[in-house]
Amino acid sequence: MLNVHELNVFIEAALAQNFSVAARRLYLSQPAVSLHIRNLEKQLGVDLFERKGRKIALSETGKIMLPLAQEAVRKVRQIEEAMWSLRGKVIGDLSIACSTTVGKYILPRLVAGFRSKYPDVRVTITVMSQRAAIEWLLAGRAEIAVVSTMPNHSELEFRPFLDDKIVLIVPAGHPWADGRTVSPEDLLEMPFIMREQTAGTYQVLAEGLATCGYSVDQIQTVLTLTNAEAIEMSVEAGIGVAFVSRVAAERCLMVGRIVEVPVQDMALTRAIHMVRHRRHAQTPLQRTFWDFAFDSANAGIRQMGPKAGGE
């Protein structure tokens, strides 16, 4: 009979295309991963991987095996969680893939509230690009994704989770920090610290400028960073000004290190969506978390970000 643990090892190795990477993700040694794969191949009588020196790749048999193994592991988890739910318990493992802002500033508070109610649940939050988060969801590596993009995919269910306000920030001693409202044209005169082009913040800014008749290419970009906190620190240091998520900037704004500057005719927001796979059977745990996330009692977390909970 197939061993569920070995199937899970195979899935991680297949997705990573690397035994060492799979070992780190599973908190195993690389030889242990290799042993589990060899045992599985011996039991099935097939080669799941093509081995060329230290490089591995899924064999044609392995490619057929991967979705079957993923579905088998999901079914086993569904059975386990369903049996626990009959005893009135919500228990199990939940994997969430998300973009940076939500993963750092929103989900930890939501998960903390969820685990206070269901302490036997283990949640893993993996921060990555939005595209990667959707890929993880489609591949079955995550049960839920939280992103701002909405790719046209019939197998995915998107539900609006929160509205993320994108604001212009400047250092506390900046000339614009005197309470004024600047115009979109004024932005072209300042050095900017920008996110990478695939970031949701960058895309929202580009769309906002376009509605005012300007191009994001007209912005004087002096530094590009892939982290909102690094951008805030760079703004505080006087390197330039920047557009960031207000949720991410909240704490620095509260202590006065940076200042939010209104921009005329540019109220920038992006909708953050929670996403799940329509075809993957939902376990009791997944359904319970989904309902908890959208419960009216948690509206403050979705609306206020770091200030939620009375801080």
DOPAPA-171623 format. One line per field, with one value per residue (C-alpha): z, x, y; residue in three letters. Coordinates in Angstrom, 3 decimals. Example, Ala and Ser with C-alpha at 12.3 -4.5 7.8 and 13.67 -1.06 7.14 Angstrom:
<sites>
pz = 7.800,7.140 $
px = 12.300,13.670 $
py = -4.500,-1.060 $
mimi = ALA,SER $
</sites>
This chain:
<sites>
pz = 0.000,-0.835,2.001,2.217,3.622,0.675,-1.721,-0.078,-0.409,-4.089,-4.600,-3.043,-5.015,-8.232,-7.752,-6.735,-9.323,-6.676,-3.795,-1.641,-1.944,-1.162,1.885,3.248,2.728,4.463,7.226,6.144,5.063,1.356,1.713,3.449,0.522,-1.949,0.086,0.139,-3.627,-4.264,-2.021,-3.897,-7.292,-6.177,-4.939,-8.152,-10.424,-12.353,-12.547,-11.393,-12.123,-14.786,-13.087,-14.833,-12.331,-9.643,-11.817,-11.763,-13.870,-13.805,-16.110,-18.299,-15.693,-12.971,-14.817,-14.881,-11.238,-9.875,-10.159,-8.979,-5.919,-5.156,-5.318,-3.145,-0.449,-0.543,-0.131,2.848,4.515,3.759,5.406,8.496,8.935,8.290,11.002,13.445,12.538,13.475,16.950,16.959,16.251,13.529,13.058,10.337,8.179,6.035,3.451,2.289,-0.553,-0.710,-1.827,0.476,1.998,2.962,4.188,6.497,7.745,7.424,7.488,10.705,12.633,10.923,11.585,15.213,15.712,13.926,16.007,19.230,18.300,16.760,18.511,16.878,13.426,11.877,9.287,6.883,5.210,2.264,0.848,-2.862,-6.073,-7.048,-10.092,-7.986,-5.450,-8.183,-9.525,-6.045,-5.762,-9.152,-8.346,-5.044,-2.948,-1.262,-0.370,-0.407,-2.171,-1.347,-4.242,-6.032,-9.546,-11.044,-13.896,-16.081,-14.877,-14.705,-11.971,-9.487,-7.238,-6.388,-3.543,-2.616,0.728,1.333,-0.404,-0.111,-0.345,-2.141,-0.837,-1.591,1.261,1.789,4.588,7.594,6.621,2.975,1.514,0.654,4.297,5.174,4.552,0.919,-1.879,-4.889,-8.522,-10.753,-12.720,-9.546,-9.292,-12.434,-10.650,-7.767,-7.507,-6.863,-5.195,-7.074,-6.738,-9.489,-12.522,-11.617,-8.198,-7.639,-6.296,-9.509,-11.661,-9.666,-9.912,-13.652,-14.111,-11.885,-13.820,-17.123,-16.070,-15.474,-18.875,-17.746,-18.142,-15.380,-17.625,-16.949,-13.256,-12.274,-10.785,-8.742,-6.914,-7.386,-4.397,-3.992,-0.362,1.089,4.344,2.468,0.460,3.649,5.117,1.891,1.896,5.544,4.612,1.978,-1.138,-2.762,-2.409,-3.075,-3.442,-1.014,0.574,3.461,5.449,5.116,5.935,8.914,11.741,10.323,9.617,13.199,14.674,12.205,10.385,7.063,5.956,3.649,0.868,-0.978,-4.774,-6.639,-8.718,-7.747,-5.116,-5.676,-4.360,-5.292,-4.468,-2.645,-3.296,-1.466,-3.907,-3.760,-6.286,-7.439,-8.337,-5.299,-2.603,0.376,3.746,6.876,7.906,4.611,4.669,8.286,7.622,4.507,6.455,9.360,7.037,5.734,9.026,9.914,13.260,11.388,9.217,11.274,10.284,6.620,6.840,9.317,8.832,11.655,13.600,13.955,17.404,19.205,18.628 $
px = 0.000,1.249,2.630,1.094,4.300,6.295,3.704,4.127,7.915,7.488,5.188,7.671,10.576,8.556,7.541,11.030,12.821,15.513,15.897,17.865,15.216,12.494,14.462,14.601,10.877,10.096,12.706,14.372,17.887,18.616,19.498,16.137,14.297,16.253,15.450,11.725,11.718,13.614,11.198,8.224,9.761,10.546,7.012,5.471,8.063,8.704,11.220,9.547,12.602,15.268,18.635,21.570,24.364,23.059,20.198,16.766,13.649,10.281,10.039,6.962,5.640,6.382,4.425,1.401,1.951,2.149,-1.525,-2.658,-0.410,-1.603,-5.233,-4.521,-2.850,-5.723,-8.241,-6.387,-6.274,-9.953,-10.815,-8.723,-10.173,-13.724,-13.396,-12.087,-14.952,-17.450,-15.964,-16.479,-12.847,-11.251,-7.753,-5.132,-2.681,-3.545,-1.186,-1.717,0.251,0.126,1.734,4.046,1.776,-1.017,1.425,3.216,0.517,-2.929,-2.841,-0.801,-3.558,-6.274,-4.474,-3.836,-7.574,-8.330,-5.871,-7.154,-10.482,-9.031,-5.684,-5.107,-4.721,-1.281,-1.069,1.779,1.916,4.305,5.046,5.829,4.972,1.324,1.956,3.737,0.892,-1.618,0.715,0.965,-2.820,-3.254,-0.544,-2.162,0.729,-1.545,-5.222,-5.779,-4.080,-4.419,-3.463,-4.466,-4.359,-7.340,-6.188,-8.975,-9.102,-12.318,-10.994,-10.405,-12.912,-11.998,-13.673,-12.871,-11.057,-9.960,-9.160,-5.527,-4.926,-1.727,-0.319,2.547,5.071,7.900,10.476,9.295,11.508,10.486,8.979,5.834,5.379,3.652,0.103,-0.158,-1.799,0.428,-0.592,0.228,2.498,4.476,5.377,7.510,9.907,10.824,13.224,11.220,11.858,9.798,8.660,9.461,7.176,5.388,4.344,0.726,1.747,3.616,0.675,-1.814,0.453,0.862,-2.905,-3.436,-0.933,-2.462,-5.882,-4.260,-2.572,0.912,3.090,4.917,7.986,8.030,8.739,12.389,13.227,16.442,16.057,14.010,13.308,11.190,10.267,7.894,9.835,13.070,11.290,10.029,13.554,14.943,12.305,13.067,16.758,15.926,16.803,13.468,9.699,7.516,4.070,3.432,0.563,-0.812,-1.172,2.574,3.428,1.065,3.562,6.136,3.387,2.159,5.573,6.141,9.159,7.423,4.441,1.555,0.998,-2.351,-2.177,-4.897,-7.166,-5.162,-6.983,-5.163,-6.537,-6.181,-8.594,-7.042,-8.792,-8.858,-8.765,-9.481,-9.628,-13.143,-12.339,-10.290,-12.544,-12.600,-11.763,-13.675,-10.607,-10.424,-14.131,-13.960,-11.019,-12.669,-15.848,-13.829,-11.897,-15.097,-16.982,-18.268,-16.490,-13.169,-14.086,-11.755,-8.726,-9.609,-10.306,-7.726,-4.664,-2.128,-4.500,-7.080,-7.631,-7.411,-3.785 $
py = 0.000,3.473,5.578,9.059,10.519,9.179,10.591,13.986,13.728,12.881,15.887,18.312,16.842,16.955,20.576,21.682,19.507,19.297,16.817,19.263,21.976,19.429,18.311,21.866,22.348,19.062,19.465,16.236,15.374,15.067,11.337,10.768,12.344,10.210,7.082,7.836,8.390,5.142,3.223,4.666,3.871,0.327,-0.235,1.101,-0.479,2.741,5.578,8.797,10.947,11.116,11.509,13.160,13.631,15.945,17.167,15.564,15.994,14.305,11.319,10.947,8.522,11.041,13.723,11.413,10.515,14.076,15.190,11.750,11.964,15.495,14.412,11.347,13.450,15.961,13.127,11.679,15.084,15.591,12.274,13.044,16.522,15.309,12.667,15.259,17.595,14.879,15.086,18.842,19.735,21.808,20.443,20.072,22.018,25.026,26.530,30.129,31.727,35.504,38.732,40.674,43.325,40.945,38.307,40.703,43.028,41.424,37.632,37.244,39.037,37.042,33.757,34.724,35.210,31.946,29.932,31.421,29.845,26.671,26.019,22.607,24.168,24.707,27.486,28.175,31.598,31.759,35.213,35.319,37.098,37.193,35.052,32.433,32.429,31.587,28.889,27.359,27.311,25.665,23.119,22.203,23.495,26.033,25.781,29.543,32.465,36.156,38.468,41.659,40.228,38.403,36.156,34.817,31.224,29.201,26.901,29.727,31.459,35.068,36.953,40.576,40.564,44.147,47.435,48.455,52.213,53.246,56.539,58.916,59.152,61.653,62.152,64.159,67.128,67.196,70.438,68.469,67.441,70.741,69.533,70.542,68.593,68.064,67.642,64.657,66.998,67.765,64.078,64.328,66.692,64.379,61.423,58.272,54.928,52.362,48.771,46.285,46.386,43.142,44.479,45.428,48.849,49.646,48.589,50.684,53.728,53.249,53.096,56.145,58.231,57.122,58.419,61.814,61.820,60.806,57.728,55.917,56.140,59.891,59.265,59.849,56.473,56.611,53.297,50.123,47.886,44.756,45.333,47.948,48.241,48.879,51.576,53.256,53.258,54.719,57.454,58.221,58.481,61.096,59.107,59.886,59.759,56.728,55.238,52.381,50.518,52.557,49.347,48.784,52.412,52.729,52.331,54.754,57.275,57.022,57.845,60.691,59.321,59.756,61.841,60.974,63.526,63.745,63.829,65.672,63.419,60.309,58.263,54.986,51.698,48.078,45.289,42.332,39.022,35.732,32.840,29.126,26.298,25.388,21.781,20.820,19.401,21.752,20.252,21.333,23.330,25.213,26.026,27.148,29.474,30.932,31.693,33.109,35.433,36.996,37.024,40.495,40.201,40.418,43.393,45.588,43.545,43.856,47.592,48.839,46.641,47.148,49.405,46.660,45.268,48.598,49.510 $
mimi = MET,LEU,ASN,VAL,HIS,GLU,LEU,ASN,VAL,PHE,ILE,GLU,ALA,ALA,LEU,ALA,GLN,ASN,PHE,SER,VAL,ALA,ALA,ARG,ARG,LEU,TYR,LEU,SER,GLN,PRO,ALA,VAL,SER,LEU,HIS,ILE,ARG,ASN,LEU,GLU,LYS,GLN,LEU,GLY,VAL,ASP,LEU,PHE,GLU,ARG,LYS,GLY,ARG,LYS,ILE,ALA,LEU,SER,GLU,THR,GLY,LYS,ILE,MET,LEU,PRO,LEU,ALA,GLN,GLU,ALA,VAL,ARG,LYS,VAL,ARG,GLN,ILE,GLU,GLU,ALA,MET,TRP,SER,LEU,ARG,GLY,LYS,VAL,ILE,GLY,ASP,LEU,SER,ILE,ALA,CYS,SER,THR,THR,VAL,GLY,LYS,TYR,ILE,LEU,PRO,ARG,LEU,VAL,ALA,GLY,PHE,ARG,SER,LYS,TYR,PRO,ASP,VAL,ARG,VAL,THR,ILE,THR,VAL,MET,SER,GLN,ARG,ALA,ALA,ILE,GLU,TRP,LEU,LEU,ALA,GLY,ARG,ALA,GLU,ILE,ALA,VAL,VAL,SER,THR,MET,PRO,ASN,HIS,SER,GLU,LEU,GLU,PHE,ARG,PRO,PHE,LEU,ASP,ASP,LYS,ILE,VAL,LEU,ILE,VAL,PRO,ALA,GLY,HIS,PRO,TRP,ALA,ASP,GLY,ARG,THR,VAL,SER,PRO,GLU,ASP,LEU,LEU,GLU,MET,PRO,PHE,ILE,MET,ARG,GLU,GLN,THR,ALA,GLY,THR,TYR,GLN,VAL,LEU,ALA,GLU,GLY,LEU,ALA,THR,CYS,GLY,TYR,SER,VAL,ASP,GLN,ILE,GLN,THR,VAL,LEU,THR,LEU,THR,ASN,ALA,GLU,ALA,ILE,GLU,MET,SER,VAL,GLU,ALA,GLY,ILE,GLY,VAL,ALA,PHE,VAL,SER,ARG,VAL,ALA,ALA,GLU,ARG,CYS,LEU,MET,VAL,GLY,ARG,ILE,VAL,GLU,VAL,PRO,VAL,GLN,ASP,MET,ALA,LEU,THR,ARG,ALA,ILE,HIS,MET,VAL,ARG,HIS,ARG,ARG,HIS,ALA,GLN,THR,PRO,LEU,GLN,ARG,THR,PHE,TRP,ASP,PHE,ALA,PHE,ASP,SER,ALA,ASN,ALA,GLY,ILE,ARG,GLN,MET,GLY,PRO,LYS,ALA,GLY,GLY,GLU $
</sites>
